[in-house]
Amino acid sequence: MNSTQIFIFSALMRISKIDEALAQAIFFSIKSDAGQRDILTAIVNYVFRDEPGHDIFVRYQKVISDVNKISGERNAFIHTIWCYGPIEGVAADRTFPKHHRLNSQNVTEQGEKLVANITDTYEAVYKITNEIVEYASQRKVQI
């Protein structure tokens, strides 16, 4: 997801047209990825303030919603205590409560699907943020 955050940062800088050093100071002062995404969303809301039903804006909302959902699932995997047993293979350690976002039936399959979803989302963020930059540039949106 870190690569996705770089697209988020790049879009923030390119849409707002602020100096890179200032963009970095603002963006990276916020420690959570969700907070960083919220900054871009606030800017995108401003860009589309007169056209809230615009196709690009609607698609952006879907993409950012997907990113937030996948980010939560990724965090569940990252912060779970994992163990390996000769019978069960890789599994969440039973002595700790398992995160509610983990599928108790087949976490390996869920993890593989998560990796594929992260890749798809990465590409979707790249595409939609470029469209927003182009839209804002064509309309000469001033931030």
JOFEN-V966846 format. One record per run of one state. SS is the DSSP state (hx for helix, st for strand, lp for the rest). FROM is the first residue (numbers start at 1). LEN is the number of residues. If there is no record, write none. Layout:
BEGIN
ss:SS from:FROM len:LEN
ss:SS from:FROM len:LEN
END
This chain:
BEGIN
ss:lp from:1 len:1
ss:hx from:2 len:15
ss:lp from:17 len:3
ss:hx from:20 len:8
ss:lp from:28 len:5
ss:hx from:33 len:15
ss:lp from:48 len:7
ss:hx from:55 len:24
ss:lp from:79 len:3
ss:st from:82 len:4
ss:lp from:86 len:3
ss:st from:89 len:4
ss:lp from:93 len:14
ss:hx from:107 len:32
ss:lp from:139 len:5
END
